[in-house]
Amino acid sequence: MKGLVVYYSATGSTKKIAKAIWEGMKGVIETDLASVKEISPQAVAGYDVIGIGAPIWYFREPANVRLFIYNMPSLEGKMCFTFCTHGTAPFGIFYSMVPALQKKGLTIIGWADWYGGVEQVLHAVKPYFTDGHPDEIDLKEAETFGREMAERALRVAAGEKDLIPEIRRGSKAEPTFRPPHTPGEEVGSGDSFFEPPPRPQRKVNLEKCRYPGCTACMDNCIVRAIDFSVSPPVFKKSCINCSLCDRICPEEAIEIDEETIKFHRTQKKIDMTRCIYPECTLCVDHCPMNSIDFSVNPPVFKNNCEGDDLCWVICPKGAIEITNLELTHGKLYNASVQSREKHPFLQYLAEAEAEGKFRRLVPMEDIGWDTPVFKSQKLPRFVIDE
Ligand SMILES: Cc1cc2nc3c(=O)[nH]c(=O)nc-3n(C[C@H](O)[C@H](O)[C@H](O)COP(=O)(O)O)c2cc1C
């Protein structure tokens, strides 16, 4: 039996966990470790048990991880486990990711989540509540989890099918399997602590769209909200604005009107008087969706930009300008600091702490309420540890 741990990590937390899981698995079966950039989705077919890990982004797996899973071949008969890191509450990610893995024929033999620090969410207060994770204790846990997954895979393969854990749905679901929305409402709507911005109106640009040659948006919509049986296609009321469709569309054919997109995604441009491309290509190299196009001058950010703003925090020259920072992050930050006690993240973390699931490494008095990431003056704001 051969194992693989494959992961995406922007700022290193998921990578640390992935490495520890791999260490644990290696003691039981031959196992490889690779990031989604280092291995092709097709190569996954060469393994019998596959662990897939990602940070939670907007209550789901990042679009590059979703695409990686989508492009994997059928893996009928093989086993899979999944893991994530997150900075608040582990809602949503496996609700979204596990059905996509099951569609590939994979049997899910386990899952786990850990806290990770928050470096690139621009409105996040800094130091942030979960900074310092994953620490040595988390990594030991991850190593044990990896060993258990390899041992379980061997036993399931030998016929012990009762070791396959039941995935509970609905009100009994574990947090990672809980839908991050109430039906018909937007993702994250359950804990909104400020007036939600206008709901984006999506439309399919039929000149660019390759349907029925491509059905990526429909196949990946977790609430099946895209209806191509009519022309032009419609986004049904069940759309939760998770943005997976517009980010994974290979033709950039799903468009959102200017008036609402500005509330939802950072709009960026590059100040070429500061940028030293091609001497530095950090933003291009680390962009999860290859959204930055330097083949034109000035460079452009494509429609598939995740709005994760990794480029902004790692640029050593401060050359990336965000033109709508106040609308996307400033409002959220102001709402969060004005109502600190009502901040839902604090509530979740307090509950998790009481249940022994969260260990607070940053004391409350050290939380950087006045120094959110977007006010950071130092350059680079964050250095990726290669
Ligand atoms: C764009 C973006 C969205 C995020 N959304 C969530 C979220 O919905 N829930 C959550 O708990 N954490 C969220 N986070 C925090 C990350 O999940 C957390 O920082 C993670 O540990 C980072 O992993 P990495 O260092 O491997 O990239 C988000 C981070 C980013 C950059």
The ligand as an ORCA input file, in Angstrom:
! r2SCAN-3c Opt
* xyz 0 1
  C      -9.132     34.347      2.052
  C      -9.165     33.697      3.396
  C     -10.380     33.282      3.923
  C     -10.403     32.639      5.164
  N     -11.606     32.187      5.632
  C     -11.660     31.532      6.803
  C     -12.879     30.996      7.264
  O     -13.916     31.061      6.596
  N     -12.895     30.381      8.472
  C     -11.770     30.252      9.228
  O     -11.830     29.692     10.310
  N     -10.572     30.732      8.807
  C     -10.492     31.356      7.617
  N      -9.285     31.830      7.153
  C      -8.064     31.627      7.961
  C      -7.218     30.443      7.480
  O      -8.026     29.288      7.354
  C      -6.075     30.136      8.443
  O      -5.305     31.265      8.592
  C      -5.238     28.947      7.955
  O      -4.662     28.302      9.059
  C      -4.136     29.352      7.003
  O      -3.461     28.201      6.550
  P      -2.088     28.264      5.737
  O      -1.063     28.940      6.631
  O      -1.738     26.852      5.475
  O      -2.310     29.038      4.500
  C      -9.210     32.454      5.922
  C      -8.004     32.893      5.387
  C      -7.977     33.500      4.128
  C      -6.668     33.944      3.576
*
